[in-house]
Amino acid sequence: MNIQQNKIDDLNLELTLSIAKEDYADRKLQTLKKHRKNAEIKGFRKGMVPMSLIEKMYGTAALVDTVNDLIAESLNSFIKENNLHVAGEPLPVEDQPQVEWVDGNDFEFKFEMGLNPEVNFELSKEDEVPFYTITVTDAAKKEMKENLLKQYGNLADGEAAKEDDFIVVNFEQGETKVEGTYVALRNVAESARPSFVGLKAGDSLDVNVNEAFENETDRASMLKLNKEELANLDPMFKMTVQSIKTFVPAELNQETFDKIFGEGNVKDEEGFDAKVEERLRNEYAQEAEYRFSKDARDYLVEKAAIALPEKFLKRWLFVANDGKFTMEEIEKEFDLFLADYRWHMIKAYIMDKFNVKIEEADLLNSAKGFAAYQFAMYGMNNVPEEQLEAFAKNILSQEEQSRRVIDQVENQKTIEAIRPEITLKKKKISVDKFRELK
């Protein structure tokens, strides 16, 4: 076995592997002996099939497998012995001569290999990354307070339907009658919604359900039909309003305080307002931290200025994904891929440089934070600790979710490691301006 390398440039190698008969003959023979041991062919006892017949039946496959195994082992050994940091994995050079799989032949294979350069940079207080403090305004506090009271409110009878109300209606078409259907005005098509606004109990309206309710699933549910039945349906129905249902905000009382903030944590409206401000500050702080992480990551990627074998990586992405993406699709997303690829290289460098370790407790805490966020999405802000932990452990037991958590924790710890090394250029900003940042 012989490997010759041709250095195209600092980021690209071409390897030529020469494999002679003596390199594969013994291995191939051992493979054929295994086939002979297990072969069950009529007219021969198991394990006693003539080798000539085994060669005829399995010879080419054994040759291909043996040579491919030698190629893989040789490439891995070459990479390890030369301490190469390979981008992706080696790829066969395109437009090579067709291989003639004949026993006794010598074989030659060419591979191209992309290389990752060494990452090496220093950080100092001269490195500046913006850090934003988002100001809490009275308008923002008022909006959050109103939204919380709406969130914990309830449906009550209304007079005339407004755009965020529900109407309870009957649909009629000949002898067909569907009673007591809830219709959310926000789900009515914009073109038809004006005719729904202002409706009162007892009002009737001729409605083209296909035009008013564009979502097939919603339409089928309202008419109590299967989606398949909609195709042949006459869309014109008489709709009669039975009642108007409107959301009434929760009252400012102890029951509401306990529902939103936990029992006994808020006693009066002043305490309610203080909790609203605290929640806003926490939300803004999280947004500011996320923004700082993004800006720091972008800064480090630019500072490190890592050159990559881009042409090779495009081809590797195409091959590795087995043609699931066209080259045009890869080109479209390639800049995002490169930014992420470079960040992973930088992250590995920083974690090694600053001896960053990931502990099991870090992963559990991150998963618990994600679990708390998911519960909060459904208005559950005071989930017991044991329930959060059980949910978090379930997240970590799932391979894809666990990888996401590990990546998130690595990102957080990497940013924590560089924070004291650089200068945080502090800026105050309104929430509106903050959210306009690119």
C-alpha positions in Angstrom: 0.0 0.0 0.0 1.4 3.4 -1.0 -0.1 6.9 -0.4 1.3 9.9 -2.3 0.0 13.4 -1.5 -0.2 16.4 -3.7 -0.6 19.6 -1.8 -2.9 21.8 -3.9 -2.8 24.6 -1.4 -2.9 25.1 2.4 -6.5 23.9 2.5 -6.6 21.2 -0.1 -4.8 17.9 -0.6 -5.0 15.3 -3.3 -4.1 11.7 -2.2 -3.2 8.9 -4.6 -3.7 5.4 -3.1 -1.9 2.5 -4.8 -3.1 -0.9 -3.8 -1.2 -4.0 -5.1 -2.3 -7.6 -5.1 -0.2 -8.5 -2.1 -2.0 -5.8 -0.1 -5.4 -7.4 -0.4 -4.9 -11.0 -1.4 -4.7 -12.5 2.1 -7.7 -10.4 3.4 -9.7 -11.4 0.4 -8.9 -15.1 1.0 -10.0 -14.8 4.6 -13.3 -13.3 3.5 -13.9 -16.1 1.1 -13.1 -18.7 3.7 -15.9 -17.1 5.9 -18.3 -17.4 3.0 -17.2 -21.1 2.5 -17.7 -21.9 6.2 -21.3 -20.6 6.1 -22.3 -21.5 2.6 -25.2 -23.9 2.2 -25.3 -25.1 -1.4 -27.2 -28.1 -2.6 -24.9 -31.1 -3.3 -22.2 -30.0 -0.8 -21.9 -30.4 2.9 -21.9 -27.1 4.9 -18.3 -25.8 4.9 -17.1 -28.2 2.2 -18.0 -26.2 -0.9 -15.0 -26.0 -3.3 -13.2 -22.7 -3.1 -13.4 -22.4 -6.9 -17.2 -22.2 -6.6 -17.0 -19.8 -3.7 -14.7 -17.6 -5.7 -17.1 -17.7 -8.6 -20.0 -16.8 -6.4 -18.5 -14.3 -4.0 -15.1 -13.4 -5.5 -15.9 -9.9 -6.9 -17.9 -8.8 -3.9 -15.1 -10.0 -1.6 -12.5 -8.1 -3.7 -14.6 -4.9 -3.6 -15.2 -5.1 0.1 -11.6 -5.9 0.9 -10.2 -3.0 -1.2 -12.7 -0.6 0.2 -11.8 -1.6 3.7 -8.1 -1.0 2.9 -8.9 2.4 1.5 -10.9 3.5 4.6 -8.1 2.2 7.0 -5.4 3.8 5.0 -7.1 7.2 4.8 -7.8 7.1 8.6 -4.2 6.1 9.4 -2.8 8.9 7.1 -5.1 11.5 8.7 -4.1 10.4 12.2 -0.3 10.0 11.5 -0.2 13.5 9.9 -2.4 15.1 12.5 -4.7 16.5 9.9 -7.9 18.4 10.7 -10.2 17.3 8.0 -13.1 19.3 6.7 -16.0 16.8 6.2 -14.4 13.6 4.9 -12.2 12.7 2.0 -14.1 12.4 -1.4 -13.1 10.4 -4.5 -11.7 12.7 -7.2 -14.3 13.1 -9.9 -13.8 11.7 -13.4 -11.5 8.9 -12.4 -11.1 6.0 -14.7 -13.7 3.2 -14.2 -12.3 0.6 -11.8 -12.0 -2.9 -13.3 -12.6 -5.3 -10.4 -10.4 -8.2 -11.5 -8.5 -10.3 -9.0 -4.8 -9.8 -9.2 -5.0 -6.3 -10.6 -3.3 -3.4 -9.0 -5.6 -0.5 -8.1 -5.2 3.2 -7.9 -7.6 5.7 -6.3 -7.5 9.4 -6.0 -9.1 11.4 -3.2 -9.5 15.0 -2.5 -9.3 16.2 1.1 -10.3 19.6 2.5 -8.4 20.8 5.6 -9.4 23.0 8.5 -6.7 25.5 9.4 -5.5 25.9 13.0 -7.5 28.4 15.0 -5.4 30.8 17.0 -6.2 34.3 18.3 -5.9 36.3 21.5 -8.5 38.4 23.2 -8.0 41.6 25.2 -9.9 44.6 26.5 -9.3 46.2 23.0 -11.9 43.8 21.7 -15.3 45.5 22.1 -18.8 44.0 21.7 -21.9 46.0 22.3 -24.1 45.2 25.3 -27.6 46.7 25.4 -29.7 47.7 28.4 -33.3 47.9 27.3 -35.3 50.6 29.1 -38.6 49.7 30.7 -41.3 52.2 29.8 -44.6 53.0 31.4 -46.3 52.0 28.1 -44.6 48.6 28.1 -45.7 48.0 31.7 -49.3 49.0 30.9 -49.3 46.7 27.8 -48.0 43.7 29.8 -50.5 44.3 32.6 -53.4 44.4 30.2 -52.2 41.3 28.4 -51.8 39.4 31.6 -55.3 40.4 32.7 -56.7 39.3 29.3 -54.8 36.0 29.4 -56.4 35.2 32.8 -59.8 36.5 31.8 -62.8 34.6 30.7 -65.5 34.5 28.1 -68.7 36.5 28.8 -71.7 37.5 26.8 -71.3 40.5 24.6 -73.5 42.8 22.6 -72.0 43.4 19.2 -69.2 41.3 17.8 -65.7 42.8 17.7 -62.7 41.6 15.7 -61.3 39.7 18.7 -64.6 38.2 19.8 -66.3 34.8 19.2 -69.8 34.3 17.9 -71.9 31.2 18.5 -73.9 30.4 15.4 -76.2 27.9 13.6 -75.5 27.1 10.0 -78.4 26.1 7.8 -78.7 24.8 4.2 -82.0 23.2 3.3 -82.6 20.4 5.8 -79.0 20.5 7.0 -78.5 22.3 10.3 -75.4 22.6 12.3 -76.0 24.2 15.7 -73.8 25.8 18.4 -70.7 26.4 16.3 -68.0 28.7 17.8 -66.5 31.1 15.2 -63.5 33.2 16.1 -63.7 36.4 14.1 -59.9 36.5 13.9 -60.1 33.3 11.8 -62.5 34.8 9.3 -60.9 35.7 6.0 -60.0 39.4 5.9 -62.2 40.0 2.9 -65.3 38.6 4.7 -64.6 39.8 8.3 -66.2 43.3 8.0 -69.6 41.6 7.5 -69.1 39.7 10.7 -68.1 42.7 12.8 -71.1 44.2 14.6 -73.3 41.1 14.4 -75.7 40.7 17.3 -77.7 37.8 18.7 -80.5 37.0 16.3 -78.8 38.4 13.2 -78.7 36.3 10.1 -76.2 36.4 7.2 -75.8 34.4 4.0 -72.2 33.1 4.0 -70.0 31.5 1.4 -68.1 29.2 3.8 -65.3 28.6 1.3 -64.6 32.3 1.1 -65.1 33.2 4.7 -63.2 30.2 6.2 -60.2 29.5 4.0 -58.7 26.9 6.3 -60.1 23.6 5.3 -59.6 22.0 8.7 -61.4 24.9 10.5 -64.2 24.8 7.9 -64.7 21.0 8.3 -64.7 21.3 12.1 -67.3 24.1 12.1 -69.6 22.3 9.8 -69.0 18.9 11.6 -67.8 17.3 8.3 -64.8 15.3 7.2 -62.4 17.3 5.0 -63.2 14.9 2.1 -66.9 15.9 2.2 -66.1 19.6 1.6 -65.2 19.0 -2.1 -68.8 18.5 -3.2 -70.4 20.9 -0.7 -72.6 23.8 -1.8 -70.7 26.6 0.0 -73.7 28.9 0.6 -75.1 28.7 4.1 -77.5 30.8 6.2 -75.7 31.7 9.4 -77.7 32.8 12.4 -76.0 34.3 15.5 -77.1 32.7 18.8 -74.8 34.7 21.1 -71.7 36.9 21.2 -68.8 35.8 23.4 -66.1 38.3 24.3 -63.0 38.0 26.5 -63.4 40.0 29.7 -60.1 40.8 31.5 -59.6 39.3 34.9 -60.4 41.5 37.8 -57.6 43.0 40.0 -58.3 40.8 43.1 -56.5 38.2 45.2 -57.7 35.3 43.1 -56.2 36.8 40.0 -52.9 37.7 41.8 -52.6 34.1 43.0 -53.3 32.6 39.5 -50.7 34.8 37.8 -47.9 35.0 40.4 -48.5 32.1 42.8 -50.4 32.1 46.0 -49.6 34.9 48.4 -46.8 36.5 46.3 -48.8 39.6 45.4 -51.3 41.3 47.8 -52.4 44.4 45.9 -52.2 46.3 42.7 -49.0 48.0 43.7 -47.4 44.6 44.1 -48.9 43.5 40.8 -47.3 46.5 39.0 -44.0 45.7 40.7 -44.1 42.1 39.5 -45.0 43.3 36.0 -41.9 45.5 36.0 -39.7 42.7 37.3 -41.0 40.3 34.7 -40.3 42.9 31.9 -36.8 43.5 33.2 -36.1 39.8 33.3 -37.5 39.4 29.7 -35.4 42.3 28.5 -32.3 41.0 30.2 -32.7 37.7 28.5 -33.2 39.4 25.1 -30.1 41.5 25.8 -28.1 38.5 26.7 -29.2 36.6 23.6 -28.2 39.7 21.5 -24.9 39.9 23.2 -24.2 36.2 22.5 -25.1 36.8 18.8 -22.9 39.9 18.5 -20.0 38.2 20.4 -20.3 35.2 18.1 -20.3 37.4 15.0 -17.4 39.4 16.3 -15.3 36.3 17.0 -16.0 34.8 13.6 -14.9 38.0 12.0 -11.8 38.3 14.2 -10.7 34.7 13.7 -11.0 35.2 9.9 -10.9 31.4 9.3 -10.2 30.5 5.7 -12.0 27.3 4.6 -11.9 25.0 1.5 -15.2 26.3 0.3 -15.3 24.5 -3.1 -14.6 21.2 -1.4 -17.2 21.8 1.3 -19.9 22.5 -1.2 -19.2 19.2 -2.9 -19.0 17.4 0.4 -22.4 18.8 1.5 -23.9 17.6 -1.8 -22.4 14.1 -1.5 -23.0 13.7 2.3 -26.7 14.5 1.8 -26.9 11.9 -1.0 -28.3 14.5 -3.4 -31.2 15.6 -1.2 -30.2 19.2 -1.9 -29.3 20.6 -5.3 -26.1 22.5 -5.7 -28.3 25.6 -6.2 -29.9 25.0 -2.8 -26.5 24.5 -1.2 -25.2 27.7 -2.7 -28.2 29.6 -1.4 -27.6 28.5 2.2 -23.8 28.2 2.0 -22.9 31.5 3.8 -25.1 30.4 6.8 -23.4 27.0 6.8 -19.9 28.6 6.7 -20.7 31.0 9.6 -22.0 28.0 11.7 -19.0 25.9 10.7 -16.5 28.6 11.7 -18.3 29.2 15.0 -18.0 25.5 15.9 -14.3 25.7 15.2 -14.0 28.8 17.3 -16.1 27.4 20.1 -13.8 24.3 20.3 -10.7 26.6 20.4 -12.1 28.7 23.2 -13.4 25.8 25.3 -9.9 24.3 25.1 -8.1 27.6 25.7 -10.1 28.4 28.8 -10.6 24.9 30.0 -14.4 25.1 29.7 -16.2 21.9 31.0 -19.8 20.9 30.5 -21.3 19.2 33.6 -24.5 17.1 33.8 -26.0 19.8 36.1 -25.4 22.4 33.3 -27.4 20.3 30.9 -30.2 19.7 33.4 -30.5 23.4 34.3 -30.7 24.3 30.6 -33.3 21.7 29.9 -35.3 22.9 32.9 -35.2 26.5 31.6 -36.5 25.2 28.3 -39.2 23.3 30.0 -40.3 26.3 32.1 -40.5 28.4 28.9 -42.7 25.8 27.3 -45.0 25.7 30.3 -45.1 29.5 30.3 -46.3 29.5 26.7 -49.5 27.8 28.0 -49.9 30.2 30.9 -48.3 27.9 33.5 -45.8 30.1 35.3 -45.6 28.3 38.6 -44.8 24.7 37.7 -43.5 22.6 40.7 -39.8 22.0 40.7 -40.1 18.2 40.6 -42.4 18.4 37.5 -39.9 20.7 35.7 -37.0 18.3 36.5 -39.0 15.3 35.2 -39.8 17.2 32.0 -36.1 18.2 31.7 -34.9 14.7 32.1 -37.3 13.5 29.4 -35.8 16.2 27.1 -32.3 14.9 27.7 -33.3 11.3 27.1 -34.2 12.2 23.4 -31.1 12.2 21.2 -32.0 15.2 19.0 -33.3 17.3 21.9 -30.2 16.4 24.0 -27.9 17.5 21.2 -29.7 20.8 21.0 -29.3 21.3 24.8 -25.6 20.4 24.7 -25.0 22.8 21.8 -26.9 25.6 23.7 -24.9 25.0 26.9 -21.6 25.0 25.0 -22.6 28.3 23.4 -23.5 29.8 26.7 -20.3 28.7 28.4 -18.1 29.8 25.5 -19.6 33.3 25.8 -19.2 33.3 29.6 -15.5 32.4 29.1 -14.7 35.3 26.8 -16.9 37.9 28.6 -14.2 38.9 31.2 -11.5 39.0 28.5 -13.2 41.7 26.3 -14.9 45.1 26.8 -18.6 45.2 26.9 -19.6 48.5 25.2 -22.7 49.3 27.1 -25.6 51.1 25.4 -29.1 52.0 26.6 -31.8 51.5 24.0 -35.6 51.4 23.7 -37.3 48.1 23.2 -38.6 49.2 19.8 -35.1 50.3 18.6 -33.6 47.1 20.1 -35.9 44.9 18.1 -35.1 46.8 14.9 -31.4 45.7 15.2 -30.3 43.4 12.5 
